């Protein structure tokens, strides 16, 4: 009965997070949801499909309304070297297909890579293996005329991720990196990263981090986001503003104007299927708008974890289901 007591003493947000994480690991629930026709309809809104052709079709749809794309091959926390190599090859094949369809010129469509998906968590030589695999992806991107952004994961990997990005930029100075505003350290990281040629995606952060390393209050996270954003906008790099929050989008626009930035010197980013009308509005107003497209067979875990990592994500998905915008 101890687990019952534990659940009843949780707050609503924590209870929701625990429930979603439990569902994410339950294969019976996954099978039930995956077979349900309504599930396929809902998931299609957020994950265009399991194959690279599905991702490329989504890119073509976005381009019709002047929206750019960054594509994530779903799967993370890889603990098998063969799987890490398979993910690497999947990225290379995706980039080649994007190039064949003429979507890569000028970085119109790029890819986003999680280091844990390409071997970072492998025992002993994980960091070196991940770096080698990302180099292969970067070489393919350079041949195609596009770019790569390295995703940020939980705080235990931040130093290793930034170290890998510094190493990659020796040969591929255009490699981008994501940083998370809810971490206490990110303001200092932004100062280090806001250099000429540096591409930095600033997001709020999606993992359930302890208060020793991350702000817990939403207002504090927002304030950190703005402080980091100001540093990036005033710097010499290329800020990528990853937020669906209308207030933060307005602040980003004002900071860009105050810094004298041209429209092509920064961009907004949003998730595929979230606030598409706002995405189009920003693009129509002359802003660079990039959409984060996840694809692959691991869509169930992706959706459940995105909702579980921060309870506000769950409400964002629910609201988007109730409105086409």
C-alpha positions as CSV (number, residue, x, y, z in Angstrom):
1,X,0.0,0.0,0.0
2,X,3.0,2.3,0.2
3,X,2.8,3.2,-3.4
4,X,-0.9,4.3,-3.0
5,X,0.1,6.6,-0.1
6,X,2.9,8.0,-2.2
7,X,0.6,8.8,-5.1
8,X,-2.1,10.4,-3.0
9,X,0.5,12.8,-1.4
10,X,1.7,14.0,-4.8
11,X,0.7,17.3,-6.2
12,X,-1.4,17.3,-9.5
13,X,1.7,18.1,-11.7
14,X,3.8,15.4,-10.1
15,X,1.0,12.8,-10.3
16,X,0.5,13.6,-14.0
17,X,4.2,13.3,-14.7
18,X,4.5,9.9,-12.9
19,X,1.4,8.6,-14.7
20,X,2.7,9.6,-18.1
21,X,6.1,8.0,-17.5
22,X,4.4,4.8,-16.3
23,X,2.3,4.8,-19.5
24,X,5.4,5.4,-21.6
25,X,7.0,2.2,-20.3
26,X,3.8,0.1,-20.5
27,X,3.9,-2.0,-23.7
28,X,0.3,-3.1,-23.3
29,X,-0.9,0.4,-23.2
30,X,1.4,1.3,-26.1
31,X,0.0,-1.5,-28.2
32,X,-3.6,-0.4,-27.4
33,X,-2.9,3.2,-28.3
34,X,-1.0,2.4,-31.4
35,X,-3.8,0.3,-32.8
36,X,-6.5,2.8,-32.1
37,X,-7.5,4.7,-35.3
38,X,-7.9,8.0,-33.3
39,X,-4.4,7.6,-32.0
40,X,-3.0,7.5,-35.5
41,X,-4.9,10.7,-36.4
42,X,-3.7,12.5,-33.3
43,X,0.0,11.4,-33.6
44,X,0.1,12.3,-37.3
45,X,-0.3,15.9,-36.2
46,X,2.9,15.8,-34.2
47,X,4.9,13.1,-35.9
48,X,4.5,13.0,-39.7
49,X,5.5,9.3,-39.9
50,X,8.0,6.6,-39.3
51,X,10.1,7.0,-42.5
52,X,12.5,9.5,-43.9
53,X,10.1,10.0,-46.9
54,X,7.4,11.1,-44.4
55,X,9.8,13.7,-42.9
56,X,10.7,15.0,-46.3
57,X,7.1,15.3,-47.3
58,X,6.5,17.4,-44.2
59,X,9.4,19.6,-45.1
60,X,7.9,20.2,-48.6
61,X,4.6,21.1,-46.9
62,X,6.3,23.6,-44.7
63,X,8.3,25.2,-47.5
64,X,5.0,26.0,-49.3
65,X,4.4,28.5,-46.5
66,X,8.0,29.7,-46.1
67,X,8.7,27.7,-43.0
68,X,12.1,26.0,-42.5
69,X,12.7,22.7,-40.8
70,X,15.0,20.9,-38.4
71,X,14.5,17.1,-38.3
72,X,15.0,14.7,-35.4
73,X,15.2,10.9,-36.0
74,X,13.4,9.7,-32.9
75,X,15.3,7.5,-30.5
76,X,17.6,8.3,-27.6
77,X,19.5,6.6,-24.7
78,X,21.1,4.1,-27.2
79,X,23.1,1.4,-25.4
80,X,24.0,-0.7,-28.4
81,X,26.8,0.3,-30.7
82,X,25.1,-1.3,-33.8
83,X,22.0,0.8,-33.0
84,X,24.0,4.0,-32.7
85,X,25.5,3.3,-36.1
86,X,22.1,2.5,-37.6
87,X,20.8,5.9,-36.3
88,X,23.9,7.6,-37.8
89,X,23.2,6.0,-41.2
90,X,19.5,7.0,-41.0
91,X,20.6,10.6,-40.6
92,X,22.9,10.3,-43.6
93,X,20.2,8.8,-45.7
94,X,17.8,11.5,-44.6
95,X,20.2,14.2,-45.6
96,X,20.9,12.7,-49.0
97,X,17.1,12.4,-49.6
98,X,16.6,16.0,-48.6
99,X,19.4,17.1,-50.9
100,X,17.9,15.1,-53.8
101,X,14.6,17.0,-53.3
102,X,16.6,20.3,-53.1
103,X,15.6,21.1,-49.5
104,X,19.0,21.6,-48.1
105,X,20.3,24.6,-50.0
106,X,21.1,27.4,-47.7
107,X,20.2,25.3,-44.7
108,X,16.5,25.4,-45.4
109,X,16.1,21.9,-43.9
110,X,18.7,20.7,-41.4
111,X,18.9,17.9,-38.8
112,X,18.9,17.8,-35.0
113,X,20.9,15.1,-33.3
114,X,20.8,13.8,-29.7
115,X,24.2,12.5,-28.7
116,X,22.6,9.8,-26.6
117,X,21.0,8.5,-29.9
118,X,24.4,8.0,-31.5
119,X,26.4,6.4,-28.7
120,X,27.1,8.9,-25.9
121,X,25.8,6.4,-23.3
122,X,27.8,3.5,-24.5
123,X,30.2,2.2,-21.8
124,X,33.9,3.2,-21.8
125,X,34.2,5.0,-25.2
126,X,30.7,6.4,-25.5
127,X,31.7,10.1,-25.8
128,X,34.3,9.2,-28.6
129,X,31.8,7.0,-30.4
130,X,29.1,9.7,-30.4
131,X,31.6,12.3,-31.6
132,X,32.7,10.1,-34.4
133,X,29.1,9.4,-35.5
134,X,28.1,13.1,-35.4
135,X,31.2,13.9,-37.5
136,X,29.8,11.5,-40.1
137,X,26.4,13.3,-40.0
138,X,28.1,16.7,-40.2
139,X,30.2,15.6,-43.2
140,X,27.0,14.5,-45.0
141,X,25.3,17.9,-44.1
142,X,28.3,19.8,-45.4
143,X,28.1,18.0,-48.7
144,X,24.4,18.8,-48.9
145,X,24.9,22.4,-48.1
146,X,23.0,22.4,-44.8
147,X,23.7,22.3,-41.0
148,X,23.4,20.2,-37.9
149,X,22.2,21.3,-34.5
150,X,23.1,19.2,-31.4
151,X,20.2,18.8,-29.0
152,X,20.7,19.2,-25.3
153,X,19.4,16.5,-23.0
154,X,19.3,16.3,-19.2
155,X,21.8,18.3,-17.1
156,X,24.2,15.4,-16.5
157,X,25.2,15.5,-20.1
158,X,25.5,19.3,-20.5
159,X,29.3,19.5,-20.1
160,X,29.9,16.5,-22.4
161,X,27.6,17.9,-25.0
162,X,29.2,21.3,-25.0
163,X,32.6,19.7,-25.2
164,X,31.6,17.7,-28.2
165,X,30.2,20.8,-29.9
166,X,33.5,22.7,-29.3
167,X,35.3,19.8,-30.9
168,X,32.9,19.6,-33.9
169,X,33.2,23.3,-34.6
170,X,36.9,22.9,-35.3
171,X,36.0,21.4,-38.6
172,X,32.3,22.4,-38.9
173,X,32.0,25.9,-37.4
174,X,28.3,26.1,-38.3
175,X,27.3,23.3,-35.9
176,X,24.5,24.6,-33.7
177,X,23.7,23.6,-30.1
178,X,20.6,23.8,-27.9
179,X,20.7,25.4,-24.4
180,X,18.0,25.3,-21.7
181,X,17.0,28.4,-19.9
182,X,15.8,26.6,-16.8
183,X,19.3,25.5,-15.8
184,X,21.1,27.9,-13.5
185,X,24.3,27.7,-15.6
186,X,22.8,28.6,-18.9
187,X,23.2,32.4,-18.7
188,X,27.0,31.9,-18.4
189,X,26.9,29.3,-21.2
190,X,25.2,31.8,-23.4
191,X,28.0,34.3,-22.8
192,X,30.5,31.7,-23.9
193,X,28.5,30.7,-26.9
194,X,27.4,34.2,-28.2
195,X,30.4,34.5,-30.6
196,X,30.6,35.1,-34.3
197,X,29.3,32.2,-36.4
198,X,27.8,30.4,-33.3
199,X,24.3,29.0,-33.8
200,X,22.4,28.7,-30.4
201,X,18.9,27.3,-29.9
202,X,17.5,28.7,-26.7
203,X,14.6,26.7,-25.2
204,X,13.0,26.7,-21.8
205,X,14.0,23.1,-21.1
206,X,12.0,19.9,-21.0
207,X,13.5,17.5,-18.4
208,X,12.5,17.1,-14.8
209,X,15.6,18.5,-13.2
210,X,16.3,19.0,-9.5
211,X,16.2,22.4,-7.9
212,X,19.9,22.3,-7.2
213,X,20.6,22.8,-10.9
214,X,17.4,24.2,-12.4
215,X,14.8,26.9,-11.7
216,X,11.5,25.3,-10.6
217,X,9.1,28.2,-10.8
218,X,7.8,29.1,-14.3
219,X,8.3,32.8,-13.8
220,X,11.9,32.2,-12.9
221,X,12.4,30.1,-16.0
222,X,10.8,32.9,-18.1
223,X,13.1,35.5,-16.5
224,X,16.1,33.3,-17.2
225,X,15.0,32.8,-20.8
226,X,14.8,36.6,-21.3
227,X,18.2,37.2,-19.7
228,X,19.8,34.5,-21.9
229,X,17.9,35.8,-25.0
230,X,19.3,39.3,-24.4
231,X,22.8,38.0,-24.3
232,X,22.4,36.1,-27.5
233,X,20.7,39.0,-29.3
234,X,23.4,41.4,-28.2
235,X,26.1,38.9,-29.2
236,X,27.7,38.1,-32.6
237,X,26.1,34.7,-33.1
238,X,22.8,33.5,-34.6
239,X,20.1,33.0,-32.0
240,X,17.4,30.4,-32.5
241,X,14.4,31.2,-30.3
242,X,12.6,28.0,-29.5
243,X,9.3,28.9,-27.8
244,X,5.6,28.8,-28.3
245,X,5.0,31.5,-25.7
246,X,3.5,34.6,-27.4
247,X,4.9,36.9,-24.7
248,X,8.5,35.5,-25.2
249,X,8.1,35.8,-28.9
250,X,7.2,39.4,-28.6
251,X,10.1,40.0,-26.3
252,X,12.5,38.3,-28.7
253,X,11.2,40.5,-31.5
254,X,11.7,43.6,-29.5
255,X,15.2,42.6,-28.4
256,X,16.2,41.8,-32.0
257,X,15.0,45.3,-33.1
258,X,16.9,46.9,-30.2
259,X,20.0,45.1,-31.1
260,X,19.7,46.2,-34.7
261,X,19.4,42.7,-36.1
262,X,18.3,42.0,-39.6
263,X,15.5,39.5,-40.2
264,X,17.9,36.8,-41.4
265,X,20.2,37.1,-38.4
266,X,18.0,35.1,-36.0
267,X,15.0,32.7,-36.2
268,X,12.1,31.4,-34.3
269,X,11.5,27.7,-33.8
270,X,8.4,25.7,-32.8
271,X,7.4,22.0,-32.7
272,X,5.7,20.3,-35.6
273,X,1.9,20.5,-35.0
274,X,2.0,23.1,-32.3
275,X,0.5,26.6,-33.1
276,X,0.8,26.2,-36.9
277,X,-1.2,29.3,-37.5
278,X,1.3,31.3,-35.4
279,X,4.2,29.7,-37.3
280,X,2.7,30.9,-40.6
281,X,2.0,34.3,-39.2
282,X,5.6,34.8,-38.2
283,X,6.8,33.6,-41.6
284,X,4.3,35.9,-43.4
285,X,5.7,38.8,-41.4
286,X,9.2,38.2,-42.8
287,X,10.6,36.3,-39.8
288,X,12.7,33.1,-40.2
289,X,10.5,30.4,-38.8
290,X,11.9,26.8,-38.4
291,X,9.8,23.8,-37.4
292,X,11.2,20.9,-35.3
293,X,10.0,17.7,-37.1
294,X,10.4,14.4,-35.2
295,X,10.0,11.2,-37.2
296,X,10.5,7.5,-36.7
297,X,8.9,4.5,-35.0
298,X,9.6,5.7,-31.5
299,X,6.8,8.3,-31.6
300,X,4.9,6.8,-28.6
301,X,7.8,7.3,-26.2
302,X,8.5,10.7,-27.7
303,X,5.0,12.1,-27.1
304,X,4.7,10.6,-23.6
305,X,8.1,11.8,-22.5
306,X,7.6,15.3,-23.9
307,X,4.3,15.6,-21.9
308,X,5.8,14.0,-18.8
309,X,9.0,16.0,-18.6
310,X,7.2,19.1,-17.8
311,X,3.4,19.1,-17.1
312,X,2.9,22.3,-19.1
313,X,3.8,20.3,-22.2
314,X,0.8,18.1,-21.6
315,X,-1.5,21.1,-21.5
316,X,0.1,22.5,-24.7
317,X,-0.6,19.3,-26.6
318,X,-4.2,19.1,-25.2
319,X,-4.9,22.7,-26.2
320,X,-3.5,22.2,-29.7
321,X,-5.9,19.3,-30.1
322,X,-8.8,21.5,-29.4
323,X,-7.9,24.2,-31.9
324,X,-6.4,24.1,-35.3
325,X,-4.2,27.1,-34.4
